[in-house]
Amino acid sequence: MVAASPAHHSSGEDQSFISVPRIDMSLDRHLVANRIVKACEDYGFFRLVNHGVPDHIISSMEEEVYDFFSKPACKKQEAGPPSPFGYGCKLIGLNGDMGELEYILLETNPMAISRRSLVMSTDPIKFSDAVTGYLQAMKDLCCKILDHMAQGLQLPDKSLSCLIKDNDNDSCFRVNHYPPFDGNANGNTNNSLNCPLVGFGEHCDPQIITIQRSNNVGGLQIYSKGNHCISVPPHPTEFCVFVGDALQVLTNKKFLSVRHRVLANSSKQSRISMMYFGAPSLAASLSSPFLPRRYKNFTWGEYKKVVYYRRLGDRRLDLFELSENV
């Protein structure tokens, strides 16, 4: 079990009454672009409605997810251990971070998905088709969002989405399953600082953006610029969009990657959360067009190596900041 680290935020108070931005993608393009930029500047996060992803694409993916996590533990373990792709339980990464969850992590390459499906489903073709269809929809949505961001930032058209459209992009897909958790039954109690029990610890995503969808069980919390904790209730028709570290660098800190966590699941129903992490190719340079630059020149591959060997909640971008703007 992990608990929130008080060193990272000044207030444990849950600011649930704060409404995070909710953006309707069906509105005028110029209006949507400006609203996305504003949300990314203020929160590093927004909720997306009228996104255009067909219901059958979502339901097919969710059906496969529920089917996998309902299997006996011995069957699920045949898809693991994660290296880093595959099935994992409780352990998050290689550096001692733990959570109250199990998960699958998949590449977005259709051939890799097809191979992985052989150990994840009794109907691998159905599983592979569902995952491939969902990931194509997520990639398309990711590129649409990034094109709106580029417009709102007055950057060249496709200058951000081209990083995701690259055939060598390093995007990945993760599904987290948070079973119902009884802290008292498991011998866990809140610590002396009265920090809530956490299912997935506080962190920022390292990629460009994350597109997340969950079922109707809550638990997601984001942190505001003032380090207040904001609960984000789930909604069946919405996606949540997170600014990642790579986008913070590409925008020269105009957008800040949002710190977030997931509380341990106190519901009687399992929580399912599906995340598409949009990332560039390993060779892609994370260099901002905005001056003076706040970060050294480095590639996504170089940054990924740093992320891989550090703890979940570490502030990794600090290592790449320039002491003087250039």
ZITADA-V483811 format. One record per residue. N is the residue number from 1. RES is the residue in one letter. PHI is phi in radians with two decimals (999 if undefined). PSI is psi in radians with two decimals (NA if undefined). Layout:
# ZITADA-V483811
N_RES_PHI_PSI + N_RES_PHI_PSI
This chain:
# ZITADA-V483811
1_M_999_2.43 + 2_V_-1.98_2.71 + 3_A_-2.25_2.71 + 4_A_-1.08_2.41 + 5_S_-1.51_2.05 + 6_P_-1.14_-0.26 + 7_A_-1.22_-0.33 + 8_H_-1.69_-0.19 + 9_H_-2.59_2.55 + 10_S_-1.49_-0.24 + 11_S_-2.45_2.23 + 12_G_-1.50_0.03 + 13_E_-1.17_2.30 + 14_D_-1.49_1.93 + 15_Q_-1.55_1.05 + 16_S_-1.13_-0.38 + 17_F_-1.34_-0.21 + 18_I_-1.33_2.24 + 19_S_-1.65_2.08 + 20_V_-1.36_2.74 + 21_P_-1.05_2.44 + 22_R_-2.20_2.03 + 23_I_-1.99_2.26 + 24_D_-1.67_1.95 + 25_M_-1.26_-0.17 + 26_S_-1.49_-0.11 + 27_L_-1.36_3.10 + 28_D_-0.90_2.35 + 29_R_-1.01_-0.76 + 30_H_-1.09_-0.72 + 31_L_-1.13_-0.78 + 32_V_-1.08_-0.77 + 33_A_-1.03_-0.80 + 34_N_-1.16_-0.65 + 35_R_-1.21_-0.65 + 36_I_-1.12_-0.80 + 37_V_-1.06_-0.77 + 38_K_-1.07_-0.75 + 39_A_-1.12_-0.70 + 40_C_-1.22_-0.59 + 41_E_-1.23_-0.68 + 42_D_-1.51_-0.64 + 43_Y_-2.19_-0.42 + 44_G_1.19_0.39 + 45_F_-2.87_2.54 + 46_F_-2.76_2.84 + 47_R_-1.80_2.50 + 48_L_-2.10_2.22 + 49_V_-2.14_2.84 + 50_N_0.88_0.87 + 51_H_-1.48_-0.26 + 52_G_1.53_0.04 + 53_V_-1.40_2.12 + 54_P_-1.08_2.52 + 55_D_-1.05_-0.65 + 56_H_-1.20_-0.50 + 57_I_-1.15_-0.75 + 58_I_-1.19_-0.83 + 59_S_-1.14_-0.63 + 60_S_-1.11_-0.72 + 61_M_-1.16_-0.79 + 62_E_-1.09_-0.65 + 63_E_-1.06_-0.75 + 64_E_-1.19_-0.65 + 65_V_-1.12_-0.85 + 66_Y_-1.09_-0.68 + 67_D_-1.09_-0.75 + 68_F_-1.15_-0.86 + 69_F_-1.28_-0.22 + 70_S_-1.48_-0.11 + 71_K_-1.22_2.74 + 72_P_-1.06_2.67 + 73_A_-0.97_-0.68 + 74_C_-1.12_-0.58 + 75_K_-1.28_-0.70 + 76_K_-1.14_-0.65 + 77_Q_-1.16_-0.31 + 78_E_-1.15_-0.35 + 79_A_-1.62_0.11 + 80_G_-2.21_-2.97 + 81_P_-1.30_2.80 + 82_P_-1.16_2.42 + 83_S_-2.51_0.86 + 84_P_-1.47_-0.15 + 85_F_-1.46_2.58 + 86_G_2.22_-2.77 + 87_Y_-1.70_2.38 + 88_G_-2.41_2.81 + 89_C_-2.47_2.14 + 90_K_1.21_-0.84 + 91_L_-1.29_2.21 + 92_I_-1.94_1.85 + 93_G_1.33_-2.86 + 94_L_-1.92_0.12 + 95_N_-2.06_0.45 + 96_G_1.63_-0.04 + 97_D_-1.27_2.35 + 98_M_-2.20_2.73 + 99_G_-2.61_2.89 + 100_E_-1.64_1.28 + 101_L_-2.84_2.92 + 102_E_-2.24_2.81 + 103_Y_-2.73_2.88 + 104_I_-2.21_2.46 + 105_L_-2.16_2.20 + 106_L_-2.21_2.56 + 107_E_-1.26_2.84 + 108_T_-1.72_-0.02 + 109_N_-1.25_2.18 + 110_P_-0.98_-0.65 + 111_M_-1.18_-0.69 + 112_A_-1.15_-0.68 + 113_I_-1.11_-0.74 + 114_S_-1.06_-0.75 + 115_R_-1.15_-0.76 + 116_R_-1.15_-0.55 + 117_S_-1.08_-0.42 + 118_L_-1.12_-0.49 + 119_V_-1.86_0.06 + 120_M_-1.97_-0.24 + 121_S_-2.60_2.60 + 122_T_-1.38_-0.20 + 123_D_-2.22_1.34 + 124_P_-1.06_-0.56 + 125_I_-1.16_-0.77 + 126_K_-1.09_-0.76 + 127_F_-1.09_-0.84 + 128_S_-1.08_-0.74 + 129_D_-1.10_-0.73 + 130_A_-1.13_-0.79 + 131_V_-1.17_-0.81 + 132_T_-1.08_-0.73 + 133_G_-1.12_-0.73 + 134_Y_-1.16_-0.74 + 135_L_-1.20_-0.57 + 136_Q_-1.14_-0.70 + 137_A_-1.12_-0.69 + 138_M_-1.20_-0.70 + 139_K_-1.10_-0.77 + 140_D_-1.08_-0.75 + 141_L_-1.17_-0.71 + 142_C_-1.01_-0.80 + 143_C_-1.16_-0.65 + 144_K_-1.11_-0.77 + 145_I_-1.08_-0.79 + 146_L_-1.15_-0.59 + 147_D_-1.16_-0.65 + 148_H_-1.15_-0.70 + 149_M_-1.07_-0.79 + 150_A_-1.04_-0.73 + 151_Q_-1.11_-0.80 + 152_G_-1.14_-0.49 + 153_L_-1.60_0.00 + 154_Q_1.06_0.71 + 155_L_-1.70_2.81 + 156_P_-0.98_2.52 + 157_D_-0.99_2.39 + 158_K_1.21_0.11 + 159_S_-1.18_-0.42 + 160_L_-1.70_-0.77 + 161_S_-1.16_-0.42 + 162_C_-1.08_-0.43 + 163_L_-1.18_-0.57 + 164_I_-1.50_-0.56 + 165_K_-1.29_-0.30 + 166_D_-0.93_2.28 + 167_N_-1.05_-0.40 + 168_D_-1.70_0.31 + 169_N_-1.02_2.66 + 170_D_-1.85_0.47 + 171_S_-1.11_2.72 + 172_C_-2.58_2.99 + 173_F_-2.33_2.27 + 174_R_-2.25_2.43 + 175_V_-2.15_2.13 + 176_N_-1.80_2.36 + 177_H_-2.05_2.06 + 178_Y_-1.86_1.74 + 179_P_-1.16_2.78 + 180_P_-0.96_2.34 + 181_F_-2.18_2.21 + 182_D_-1.91_1.77 + 183_G_-1.03_-0.70 + 184_N_-1.18_-0.71 + 185_A_-1.15_-0.48 + 186_N_-1.65_0.16 + 187_G_1.39_0.31 + 188_N_-1.94_2.41 + 189_T_-2.31_2.78 + 190_N_-1.09_2.56 + 191_N_-1.37_-3.12 + 192_S_-1.13_-0.33 + 193_L_-1.53_0.04 + 194_N_1.04_0.64 + 195_C_-1.37_2.43 + 196_P_-1.22_2.66 + 197_L_-1.25_2.40 + 198_V_-2.08_2.37 + 199_G_-1.51_-0.59 + 200_F_-2.50_2.09 + 201_G_-1.18_2.87 + 202_E_-1.07_2.33 + 203_H_-2.93_2.96 + 204_C_-1.97_2.54 + 205_D_-1.35_2.41 + 206_P_-1.40_-0.33 + 207_Q_-1.32_-2.89 + 208_I_-1.33_-1.11 + 209_I_-2.44_2.75 + 210_T_-2.05_2.35 + 211_I_-1.97_2.06 + 212_Q_-2.10_2.50 + 213_R_-2.38_2.43 + 214_S_-2.29_2.90 + 215_N_-1.33_-2.82 + 216_N_-1.55_0.35 + 217_V_-1.81_2.21 + 218_G_-1.40_-3.09 + 219_G_2.57_-0.37 + 220_L_-1.23_2.34 + 221_Q_-2.35_2.41 + 222_I_-2.01_2.84 + 223_Y_-1.94_2.31 + 224_S_-1.35_3.02 + 225_K_-1.04_-0.52 + 226_G_-1.50_0.20 + 227_N_1.11_0.56 + 228_H_-1.65_2.49 + 229_C_-1.50_2.19 + 230_I_-2.08_2.07 + 231_S_-1.33_2.39 + 232_V_-2.01_1.81 + 233_P_-1.21_2.54 + 234_P_-1.28_2.71 + 235_H_-2.50_2.32 + 236_P_-1.17_-0.29 + 237_T_-1.92_0.11 + 238_E_-2.02_2.72 + 239_F_-1.98_2.61 + 240_C_-1.80_2.41 + 241_V_-2.09_2.22 + 242_F_-2.00_2.33 + 243_V_-1.31_2.30 + 244_G_-1.79_3.02 + 245_D_-0.99_-0.74 + 246_A_-1.07_-0.64 + 247_L_-1.27_-0.56 + 248_Q_-1.04_-0.71 + 249_V_-1.22_-0.80 + 250_L_-1.09_-0.51 + 251_T_-1.70_0.10 + 252_N_1.02_0.70 + 253_K_1.29_0.19 + 254_K_-1.12_-0.69 + 255_F_-1.84_2.45 + 256_L_-1.97_2.32 + 257_S_-1.11_2.41 + 258_V_-1.61_2.25 + 259_R_-1.37_2.42 + 260_H_-2.67_2.90 + 261_R_-2.68_3.00 + 262_V_-2.26_2.22 + 263_L_-1.25_2.69 + 264_A_-1.02_2.51 + 265_N_-1.38_1.86 + 266_S_-1.63_0.03 + 267_S_-1.36_2.85 + 268_K_-1.44_-0.15 + 269_Q_-1.90_2.52 + 270_S_-1.13_2.58 + 271_R_-1.79_2.25 + 272_I_-2.03_2.29 + 273_S_-2.33_2.23 + 274_M_-1.99_2.21 + 275_M_-2.18_2.20 + 276_Y_-1.74_2.10 + 277_F_-1.79_1.88 + 278_G_-1.44_2.05 + 279_A_-2.34_2.66 + 280_P_-1.39_-3.10 + 281_S_-1.22_2.77 + 282_L_-1.04_-0.52 + 283_A_-1.50_-0.13 + 284_A_-1.16_2.36 + 285_S_-1.45_2.28 + 286_L_-1.64_1.43 + 287_S_-2.22_2.18 + 288_S_-1.43_2.50 + 289_P_-1.36_-0.19 + 290_F_-1.54_2.42 + 291_L_-2.08_2.69 + 292_P_-1.29_2.49 + 293_R_-1.22_2.48 + 294_R_-1.69_-0.19 + 295_Y_-2.26_2.68 + 296_K_-1.14_2.85 + 297_N_-1.37_2.25 + 298_F_-2.75_2.82 + 299_T_-1.68_2.86 + 300_W_-1.06_-0.68 + 301_G_-1.06_-0.70 + 302_E_-1.15_-0.71 + 303_Y_-1.21_-0.67 + 304_K_-1.05_-0.66 + 305_K_-1.09_-0.70 + 306_V_-1.12_-0.77 + 307_V_-1.04_-0.75 + 308_Y_-1.06_-0.57 + 309_Y_-1.81_0.18 + 310_R_-2.07_2.87 + 311_R_-1.23_2.77 + 312_L_-0.95_-0.79 + 313_G_-1.59_0.06 + 314_D_-1.11_2.56 + 315_R_-1.57_1.51 + 316_R_-1.28_-0.55 + 317_L_-1.18_-0.34 + 318_D_-1.00_-0.51 + 319_L_-1.20_-0.33 + 320_F_-1.91_0.01 + 321_E_-1.27_2.50 + 322_L_-1.43_2.44 + 323_S_-1.22_-0.54 + 324_E_-2.30_2.41 + 325_N_-1.13_2.44 + 326_V_-2.17_NA
